[in-house]
Amino acid sequence: MDPSKPQYSLRRVGRPFTKDYRAYFERNTDGIAISPFHDIPMYHNEPQNVFNMVVEVPRWTNAKFEISRSKSMNPIMQDTLDGKPRFTKSCFPYKGYIWNYGALPQTWENPHYTNPDTDDKGDNDPIDACEIGRAIAKTGDVKQVKVLGILGLLDEGETDWKLIVIDMTDPLADKLHDIGDVEKHLPGLLDATRDWFRIYMVPDGYPPNKYALKGKFMDKKYATDVVKETNEAWKKLVNGKVEKGDISLHNTTLEGTPGKLDPKEVGLPPDEKLSPAPVPPGLEEWFYIDRESLDDDKRPIQGDSLYIALELR
């Protein structure tokens, strides 16, 4: 297969921006259905530390798509909030997500393990990644990236690591080798990333997030060690050596695992390619948040000709 062509395709079922939407993965070489959680390798090139990253949310967009833990074959779906499809609010000066956001396959933040550096258990998901290259990706893209650093977010009492990565084909990839290079060549991005993760849930009524390690971005070595740790946790999960909870282990390539399915028996629905449903009104508005007063229960306000106070839960 031509290495310049995508290795994977999507089968989209249901209308985007509804709870029925599913995006299933299949391998282009043979049309076999695969799980983006379990079947796509974590490494694209292990000796050179090049990783695969599954894009869930493209930069500048708001729909909170994510790999489903519980559905068979782990399709990408839209997260829900209060029973409705979830759209992350835009907090001034940010428009939606400020990077291509997604996850590394074959990783798992173990909810049974308390990390000594964060003093919290894992969030039960693949490890998250923020891809900082200039190109805007699409949901379901599989990028080849290198790891530059990591931020330890504490999200509702769970360890939620955020990797900083860059697409290997990006023009800056040859200049970015570690977390210090990001500040040198993309000044302000790390501060904006820390700020974004702190406040992004506030317009939905949640308190600001907190950080492990005093909010410091850790370097490439530390980040790579965390990735390897989450990969080892995933290996135990997919081999049935740890409690899986609601996670579907279905896969079509991992021989000997309890979730291995016969690819011939995995019938993916046809690709419907339906038009998206209307998005909620007001999604294009900014929310203005007084960062200095967040800990004093300062209410954010929604930008419009009239300013509307939001109640925190």
C-alpha positions in Angstrom: 0.0 0.0 0.0 1.2 3.5 -0.8 2.5 4.9 2.5 1.3 8.4 1.6 -2.3 7.2 1.6 -4.4 6.8 4.7 -4.2 3.4 6.3 -7.7 3.6 7.8 -11.2 4.7 6.7 -14.4 5.6 8.6 -17.9 4.3 8.3 -20.2 7.0 9.6 -23.6 6.0 10.9 -26.3 8.5 12.0 -26.2 12.3 11.8 -23.2 14.1 13.2 -24.0 16.2 16.3 -26.6 13.7 17.5 -26.4 10.9 20.1 -26.9 8.3 17.3 -23.7 9.2 15.5 -21.0 6.5 15.2 -17.8 6.6 13.2 -16.3 3.0 12.9 -12.8 2.3 11.7 -11.8 -0.2 9.0 -8.4 -1.0 7.5 -7.9 0.1 3.9 -5.6 -2.8 3.0 -8.3 -5.4 3.5 -11.5 -3.7 4.7 -11.3 -5.4 8.1 -13.2 -3.6 10.9 -10.8 -2.5 13.7 -11.0 -0.8 17.1 -9.1 2.5 17.2 -8.6 1.8 20.9 -7.1 -1.7 20.6 -6.1 -2.6 17.0 -4.3 0.5 15.8 -0.7 0.1 17.1 0.6 2.7 19.6 3.9 2.9 17.7 4.1 3.8 14.1 7.9 3.4 14.3 9.1 2.2 17.7 12.9 2.6 17.2 12.4 6.3 16.2 9.7 6.9 18.9 7.0 7.8 16.4 3.5 7.2 17.7 0.1 6.9 16.1 -2.5 9.4 17.3 -6.3 9.2 16.6 -7.8 12.6 16.1 -11.1 13.1 17.9 -11.6 16.9 17.9 -10.1 19.0 15.1 -8.6 22.4 16.1 -11.1 25.4 16.3 -14.1 23.1 16.6 -16.3 22.5 19.7 -18.1 19.1 19.3 -16.6 16.8 21.9 -16.0 13.6 19.9 -14.2 10.8 21.6 -13.4 7.1 21.2 -16.2 5.1 23.0 -14.9 2.9 25.7 -18.0 0.8 26.0 -19.4 0.3 22.5 -18.2 -2.8 20.5 -15.3 -1.9 18.2 -14.9 1.5 20.1 -16.4 3.9 17.5 -15.9 7.6 17.8 -19.0 9.1 19.2 -20.0 12.5 20.6 -19.8 12.8 24.4 -23.0 13.9 26.2 -23.8 16.4 28.9 -27.1 16.5 30.6 -28.4 13.9 28.1 -27.5 16.0 25.1 -24.6 16.0 22.6 -21.8 17.9 24.3 -20.2 21.0 22.7 -17.3 22.6 24.6 -17.8 26.3 25.0 -15.4 28.9 23.6 -13.7 30.7 26.5 -12.3 34.0 25.4 -9.8 34.3 23.7 -10.0 30.7 22.5 -12.2 29.4 19.7 -13.1 25.8 20.5 -10.1 23.5 20.9 -6.8 25.2 20.2 -5.0 22.0 18.9 -6.0 18.9 17.1 -7.1 16.8 20.1 -7.2 13.0 20.4 -5.6 10.0 21.9 -2.9 7.4 21.5 -4.2 3.9 20.8 -3.2 0.9 22.9 -2.9 3.1 26.1 -5.1 3.2 29.2 -5.0 5.4 32.2 -5.7 2.7 34.9 -8.5 3.8 37.3 -7.2 1.2 39.8 -3.7 2.7 40.0 -2.8 5.8 42.0 0.1 7.7 40.4 2.6 8.8 43.0 3.3 12.1 41.2 -0.4 13.1 40.9 -1.8 11.3 44.0 -4.9 10.3 41.9 -6.1 7.3 39.9 -6.3 7.2 36.1 -9.4 8.4 34.3 -10.1 5.1 32.5 -9.4 6.4 29.0 -6.6 6.2 26.4 -4.1 8.9 27.1 -5.0 12.3 25.6 -2.8 14.1 23.1 -2.7 17.7 21.8 -1.2 17.9 18.3 0.2 21.4 17.8 1.1 21.4 14.1 -0.3 24.0 11.7 -2.7 21.7 9.7 -6.2 21.3 10.8 -7.1 17.6 11.0 -10.4 15.8 10.6 -12.1 13.6 13.2 -10.9 10.0 12.6 -7.5 11.0 11.1 -4.6 8.9 12.3 -1.5 11.0 12.6 2.1 10.0 13.1 3.4 12.2 15.9 6.4 12.6 18.2 6.0 13.3 21.9 7.4 16.6 23.2 6.1 16.8 26.8 3.1 16.3 29.1 0.8 18.2 31.5 -0.8 16.5 34.5 -4.4 17.6 34.7 -6.5 16.6 37.7 -10.1 16.3 36.4 -12.7 15.7 39.0 -10.3 13.8 41.2 -8.8 11.7 38.3 -5.3 11.8 36.7 -5.9 13.0 33.1 -2.5 13.4 31.3 -2.3 15.7 28.3 0.5 14.9 25.9 2.0 17.6 23.7 2.8 16.1 20.3 3.5 17.3 16.8 2.7 15.7 13.4 5.9 14.3 11.9 5.1 16.0 8.6 4.7 19.5 10.1 7.3 22.0 8.9 8.3 22.6 12.5 8.7 19.0 13.4 12.5 19.0 12.7 12.9 21.9 15.1 10.7 20.6 18.0 12.5 17.9 20.0 11.5 18.6 23.6 9.1 20.7 25.6 11.5 23.7 25.8 11.5 23.9 22.0 7.8 24.5 22.0 8.2 27.6 24.1 11.1 28.8 21.9 9.3 28.4 18.5 5.6 28.7 19.6 5.8 31.2 22.4 2.7 31.4 24.5 1.2 28.1 23.4 2.0 26.2 26.6 0.6 29.0 28.8 -2.5 29.0 26.6 -2.8 25.2 26.9 -2.5 25.3 30.7 -5.1 28.1 30.8 -7.5 26.4 28.4 -7.6 23.1 30.4 -8.1 25.1 33.7 -11.2 26.9 32.5 -12.9 25.0 29.7 -15.5 23.3 32.0 -16.4 26.5 33.9 -19.1 27.7 31.5 -20.9 24.3 32.0 -21.0 24.9 35.8 -17.9 23.1 36.9 -15.1 24.5 39.1 -11.8 25.2 37.4 -9.5 22.2 37.0 -6.3 21.7 39.0 -2.9 20.4 38.1 -0.5 17.9 39.3 3.2 18.8 39.6 2.3 22.5 40.2 1.1 22.8 36.6 4.6 22.3 35.2 5.0 20.8 31.7 7.2 17.8 32.0 9.8 17.0 29.4 9.9 14.4 26.6 11.5 11.7 28.7 9.0 12.0 31.5 6.2 12.1 28.9 7.5 9.0 27.1 7.7 7.1 30.4 4.1 8.0 31.1 3.1 6.7 27.7 4.9 3.5 28.2 3.3 3.1 31.6 -0.2 3.5 30.1 0.7 1.1 27.3 1.6 -1.6 29.9 -1.7 -0.9 31.7 -3.5 -1.4 28.4 -1.7 -4.7 27.8 -3.0 -6.0 31.1 -6.5 -4.7 30.3 -6.8 -6.2 26.8 -5.4 -9.5 28.0 -8.0 -9.8 30.8 -5.6 -9.4 33.7 -7.3 -6.4 35.3 -11.0 -5.5 35.9 -12.3 -3.9 32.7 -15.5 -2.4 34.0 -17.6 -1.0 31.1 -14.8 -1.2 28.5 -15.3 -3.2 25.4 -12.3 -5.3 24.5 -13.5 -6.3 21.1 -10.8 -6.3 18.5 -10.0 -8.2 15.3 -6.2 -8.4 15.3 -4.9 -9.4 18.8 -4.7 -13.1 18.8 -5.2 -14.8 22.2 -7.0 -11.9 23.8 -10.5 -12.4 25.3 -12.0 -9.8 23.1 -10.7 -11.1 19.8 -13.5 -11.4 17.2 -13.4 -13.1 13.8 -13.2 -10.2 11.3 -15.6 -12.0 9.0 -18.3 -11.9 11.7 -17.9 -8.1 12.4 -20.5 -6.6 10.1 -20.1 -2.8 10.0 -23.1 -0.8 8.9 -22.8 1.0 5.6 -21.4 4.5 5.5 -24.4 6.8 5.5 -22.7 10.1 5.1 -25.6 12.1 6.5 -25.6 15.8 6.9 -24.9 17.2 10.4 -27.7 18.1 12.7 -28.1 21.8 13.7 -25.8 22.9 16.4 -27.1 24.6 19.6 -27.8 28.3 19.3 -25.1 30.5 20.9 -22.3 28.0 20.2 -20.3 30.7 18.4 -20.3 33.0 21.4 -17.4 33.6 23.7 -17.6 33.1 27.5 -15.6 35.7 29.5 -14.0 34.3 32.6 -12.2 36.3 35.3 -9.3 33.9 36.0 -8.1 35.7 39.1 -11.4 35.4 40.9 -12.3 31.8 39.9 -11.3 30.4 43.3 -13.5 33.1 44.9 -16.5 31.7 43.0 -16.6 34.5 40.4 -19.3 33.8 37.8 -18.3 33.7 34.1 -20.4 35.8 31.8 -21.5 34.9 28.3 -20.6 37.4 25.5 -23.5 39.0 23.8 -25.3 42.4 23.6 -26.7 41.3 27.0 -24.4 39.6 29.5 -26.0 36.6 31.1 -24.6 35.3 34.5 -24.1 31.6 34.7 -24.7 29.7 37.9 -21.9 27.4 39.0 -23.1 24.0 40.4 
